[in-house]
């Protein structure tokens, strides 16, 4: 599986090159591909059995054909919107988070229409129909088995145990793990002896999450925005450390950063460094990996 994912990663690099070339020029395409080739997160995730590599490949395929169809002036280009729709449908079946993209992308087909608005609407219709046809069998399957035409039941769990978990940990001054255990007790009280399918449980989770968020809307909004900002700068060095057997304990640094602020996180990082330096003989590899990943991340954003 890892060997296959490495081959898929080569496909990602090629698609990034083609997208950059089409949007700008061959030089920009090569620069983007080079950054993708040395990106530590791409190297790390291709060696882990997770959805990341397949998701990024499908998203890259979708992005390329979206650019093709939006830039195309000829009527024949509109049919490539179908390829974009199928690619986004497959991306969504891989990870449901991308199911919201069509809502934000729809206006682009009109704004970027080369020619008439009618052509833009035709491109949008072909894209939307192909997207819906791709995800329809899975929606039908879930409706047949569970009575719910939704893509996945995970969103309710994430909403309650992570979004609200972080909120509660921040407000009560406890760890994320402690907050999640408290939430789990409340869930058991709420559900009781009911035999619920995954989608019914997800609905209960979402109801409980919304109830708590509406009690602290401003705190939740600020925490969520901070979480987005943190996501953009977080390195994946912990994965490297785990893969090389350098790190054998959980640091809790990310949870601290989201729930206890920068000062507490820096103090925890200092304690981690002291503990890590005394317990590992490979600190140079760990910290050089961290610096290299931060440099490539900065170069990518620049």
C-alpha positions as CSV (number, residue, x, y, z in Angstrom):
1,X,0.0,0.0,0.0
2,X,2.9,2.4,0.8
3,X,4.5,1.7,-2.5
4,X,1.3,2.4,-4.3
5,X,0.8,5.6,-2.3
6,X,4.3,6.8,-3.3
7,X,3.4,6.3,-7.0
8,X,0.1,8.2,-6.4
9,X,2.2,11.0,-4.9
10,X,4.2,11.2,-8.1
11,X,0.8,11.7,-9.8
12,X,0.1,14.6,-7.4
13,X,3.4,16.3,-8.2
14,X,2.6,16.0,-12.0
15,X,-0.9,17.4,-11.5
16,X,0.4,20.3,-9.5
17,X,2.9,21.0,-12.3
18,X,0.2,21.0,-14.9
19,X,-2.1,23.2,-12.9
20,X,0.6,25.8,-12.2
21,X,1.7,25.7,-15.9
22,X,-1.9,26.3,-17.0
23,X,-2.6,29.1,-14.5
24,X,0.8,30.9,-15.0
25,X,3.7,29.4,-16.9
26,X,6.0,26.4,-17.1
27,X,8.4,28.1,-14.5
28,X,5.7,28.5,-11.9
29,X,4.5,24.9,-12.6
30,X,7.9,23.5,-12.0
31,X,8.4,25.6,-8.8
32,X,5.1,24.4,-7.4
33,X,6.0,20.8,-8.3
34,X,9.4,21.1,-6.7
35,X,7.9,22.4,-3.5
36,X,5.4,19.5,-3.5
37,X,8.2,17.0,-4.1
38,X,10.3,18.1,-1.1
39,X,7.2,18.8,1.2
40,X,7.8,16.7,4.3
41,X,4.0,16.3,4.9
42,X,3.6,14.6,1.5
43,X,6.6,12.3,2.2
44,X,5.3,11.4,5.6
45,X,1.6,10.8,4.6
46,X,2.6,8.6,1.7
47,X,4.3,6.3,4.2
48,X,1.2,6.1,6.5
49,X,-1.9,4.1,5.8
50,X,-4.3,7.0,5.9
51,X,-6.6,8.8,3.4
52,X,-4.4,11.8,2.9
53,X,-2.5,10.7,-0.2
54,X,-5.6,9.5,-2.1
55,X,-7.5,12.6,-1.0
56,X,-4.8,15.0,-2.2
57,X,-4.5,13.1,-5.5
58,X,-8.2,13.3,-6.2
59,X,-8.4,17.0,-5.1
60,X,-5.4,17.8,-7.4
61,X,-7.2,16.1,-10.3
62,X,-10.4,18.0,-9.6
63,X,-8.5,21.3,-9.3
64,X,-6.7,20.8,-12.6
65,X,-10.0,20.1,-14.5
66,X,-11.8,22.9,-12.7
67,X,-9.1,25.3,-14.1
68,X,-9.4,23.8,-17.5
69,X,-13.2,24.2,-17.7
70,X,-13.2,27.7,-16.2
71,X,-10.5,28.9,-18.6
72,X,-11.9,27.1,-21.7
73,X,-13.5,29.4,-24.3
74,X,-14.6,26.6,-26.6
75,X,-17.9,24.8,-26.2
76,X,-16.2,21.5,-26.1
77,X,-14.4,22.5,-22.9
78,X,-17.8,22.5,-21.0
79,X,-17.7,18.6,-21.0
80,X,-14.5,18.7,-19.0
81,X,-16.7,20.1,-16.2
82,X,-18.0,16.5,-16.1
83,X,-14.5,15.2,-15.3
84,X,-14.2,17.9,-12.6
85,X,-17.5,16.8,-11.1
86,X,-16.6,13.1,-11.0
87,X,-13.2,13.9,-9.5
88,X,-14.8,16.1,-6.8
89,X,-17.4,13.3,-6.2
90,X,-14.6,10.8,-5.7
91,X,-12.8,13.2,-3.4
92,X,-15.9,13.6,-1.3
93,X,-16.3,9.8,-1.1
94,X,-12.7,9.7,0.2
95,X,-13.3,12.4,2.8
96,X,-16.7,14.0,3.1
97,X,-15.3,17.5,4.1
98,X,-15.2,18.4,0.4
99,X,-18.9,18.1,-0.1
100,X,-19.4,21.8,0.7
101,X,-17.1,23.0,-2.2
102,X,-19.7,23.1,-4.9
103,X,-21.7,25.7,-3.0
104,X,-18.7,28.0,-3.0
105,X,-17.6,27.2,-6.5
106,X,-20.9,27.6,-8.3
107,X,-20.6,31.4,-8.7
108,X,-17.2,31.0,-10.4
109,X,-18.8,29.3,-13.4
110,X,-20.8,32.4,-14.0
111,X,-18.1,35.0,-13.1
112,X,-15.4,33.2,-15.2
113,X,-17.7,32.3,-18.1
114,X,-15.7,32.9,-21.3
115,X,-18.4,33.8,-23.8
116,X,-22.0,33.9,-22.7
117,X,-23.6,33.4,-19.3
118,X,-25.6,30.5,-20.8
119,X,-22.3,28.7,-21.5
120,X,-21.3,29.2,-17.9
121,X,-24.6,27.8,-16.7
122,X,-24.2,24.8,-18.9
123,X,-20.7,24.1,-17.5
124,X,-22.1,24.4,-14.0
125,X,-25.0,22.1,-14.7
126,X,-22.7,19.4,-16.2
127,X,-20.3,19.7,-13.2
128,X,-23.1,19.6,-10.6
129,X,-24.9,16.6,-12.3
130,X,-21.7,14.6,-12.5
131,X,-20.8,15.4,-8.9
132,X,-24.2,14.3,-7.7
133,X,-24.3,11.1,-9.8
134,X,-20.9,10.1,-8.3
135,X,-22.0,10.4,-4.7
136,X,-25.6,9.2,-5.3
137,X,-24.9,5.4,-4.9
138,X,-23.4,6.0,-1.4
139,X,-26.3,8.2,-0.4
140,X,-28.7,5.6,-1.6
141,X,-26.9,2.9,0.3
142,X,-27.0,4.9,3.6
143,X,-30.7,5.6,3.1
144,X,-31.4,1.9,2.5
145,X,-29.4,0.7,5.5
146,X,-30.0,3.6,8.0
147,X,-32.9,5.7,6.7
148,X,-30.6,8.7,6.2
149,X,-29.4,10.0,2.8
150,X,-26.2,11.5,4.3
151,X,-22.6,10.9,3.3
152,X,-21.2,10.1,6.7
153,X,-22.0,10.0,10.4
154,X,-18.6,11.2,11.6
155,X,-19.5,14.9,11.6
156,X,-21.6,14.7,14.7
157,X,-18.9,12.9,16.7
158,X,-16.2,15.4,15.6
159,X,-18.5,18.3,16.4
160,X,-19.1,17.2,19.9
161,X,-16.0,15.4,21.0
162,X,-13.5,17.7,19.3
163,X,-15.0,21.1,18.6
164,X,-17.0,21.3,21.9
165,X,-14.3,19.2,23.6
166,X,-11.7,21.9,22.9
167,X,-14.2,24.6,23.9
168,X,-14.9,23.0,27.2
169,X,-11.2,22.2,27.9
170,X,-10.4,25.9,27.3
171,X,-13.2,27.2,29.5
172,X,-12.8,24.8,32.4
173,X,-9.0,24.7,32.3
174,X,-8.8,20.9,31.9
175,X,-7.1,18.8,29.3
176,X,-8.9,17.7,26.1
177,X,-8.9,14.1,27.3
178,X,-10.6,15.1,30.5
179,X,-13.2,17.1,28.7
180,X,-13.9,14.2,26.3
181,X,-14.4,11.8,29.2
182,X,-16.9,14.3,30.7
183,X,-18.8,14.6,27.4
184,X,-18.9,10.8,27.0
185,X,-20.6,10.5,30.4
186,X,-23.2,13.1,29.3
187,X,-23.7,11.3,26.0
188,X,-24.4,8.0,27.9
189,X,-27.0,9.8,30.1
190,X,-28.6,11.4,27.0
191,X,-28.9,8.2,25.0
192,X,-29.5,5.8,27.8
193,X,-30.6,2.3,26.7
194,X,-31.7,3.5,23.2
195,X,-30.4,1.3,20.3
196,X,-29.4,4.0,17.8
197,X,-27.8,3.6,14.4
198,X,-24.7,5.7,13.5
199,X,-26.7,8.5,11.9
200,X,-29.1,8.7,14.8
201,X,-26.2,8.9,17.2
202,X,-24.7,11.6,15.0
203,X,-27.9,13.6,15.3
204,X,-27.8,13.4,19.1
205,X,-24.1,14.5,19.1
206,X,-24.9,17.5,16.9
207,X,-27.9,18.5,19.1
208,X,-25.8,18.3,22.2
209,X,-22.9,20.2,20.5
210,X,-25.1,23.0,19.3
211,X,-26.7,23.4,22.7
212,X,-23.4,24.0,24.3
213,X,-22.0,26.2,21.6
214,X,-25.1,28.5,21.7
215,X,-24.4,29.0,25.4
216,X,-20.9,30.3,24.5
217,X,-21.1,31.6,20.9
218,X,-18.3,34.2,21.1
219,X,-15.9,31.9,22.9
220,X,-16.5,29.2,20.4
221,X,-16.0,31.6,17.4
222,X,-12.7,32.9,18.8
223,X,-11.5,29.4,19.6
224,X,-12.5,28.1,16.1
225,X,-10.7,31.0,14.3
226,X,-7.6,30.4,16.4
227,X,-7.8,26.7,15.5
228,X,-7.8,27.5,11.8
229,X,-4.8,29.8,12.2
230,X,-2.9,27.1,14.2
231,X,-3.7,24.5,11.5
232,X,-1.9,26.6,8.9
233,X,1.4,26.6,10.8
234,X,1.5,23.2,12.5
235,X,4.3,21.0,11.3
236,X,4.1,17.2,11.1
237,X,7.4,16.5,12.8
238,X,5.7,14.3,15.4
239,X,4.9,11.8,12.6
240,X,8.6,11.7,11.6
241,X,9.5,11.2,15.2
242,X,7.1,8.3,15.6
243,X,8.1,6.7,12.4
244,X,11.8,6.7,13.4
245,X,11.0,5.6,16.9
246,X,12.3,8.9,18.3
247,X,9.2,9.9,20.2
248,X,7.4,7.2,22.3
249,X,5.2,9.5,24.4
250,X,2.3,11.9,23.7
251,X,3.3,15.5,24.1
252,X,-0.2,17.1,24.2
253,X,1.3,20.2,22.7
254,X,-1.4,20.8,20.0
255,X,-4.2,20.3,22.5
256,X,-2.5,22.7,24.9
257,X,-2.1,25.3,22.1
258,X,-5.8,25.2,21.4
259,X,-7.0,25.1,25.0
260,X,-4.5,26.9,27.2
261,X,-2.8,29.5,25.1
262,X,0.7,30.3,23.8
263,X,2.4,30.9,27.2
264,X,1.3,27.5,28.6
265,X,2.2,25.8,25.3
266,X,5.7,27.3,25.3
267,X,6.2,26.2,28.9
268,X,5.0,22.7,28.0
269,X,7.3,22.7,24.9
270,X,10.3,23.6,27.1
271,X,9.4,20.6,29.4
272,X,9.1,18.4,26.4
273,X,12.5,19.4,25.0
274,X,14.1,18.7,28.4
275,X,12.4,15.3,28.6
276,X,13.1,14.4,25.0
277,X,16.8,15.4,25.2
278,X,17.3,13.2,28.2
279,X,15.5,10.2,26.7
280,X,16.6,10.2,23.1
281,X,19.9,10.0,21.3
282,X,18.5,11.4,18.0
283,X,17.6,15.0,18.9
284,X,19.5,16.4,15.9
285,X,17.4,14.4,13.4
286,X,14.2,15.4,15.2
287,X,15.0,19.2,15.4
288,X,16.6,19.3,11.9
289,X,13.4,17.7,10.5
290,X,11.3,20.3,12.4
291,X,13.4,23.2,11.0
292,X,13.3,21.8,7.4
293,X,9.5,21.4,7.5
294,X,9.0,24.9,8.8
295,X,11.2,26.3,6.0
296,X,9.4,24.4,3.3
297,X,6.0,25.5,4.8
298,X,7.1,29.2,4.7
299,X,8.5,28.8,1.1
300,X,5.2,27.2,0.0
301,X,3.1,30.1,1.5
302,X,5.5,32.7,0.0
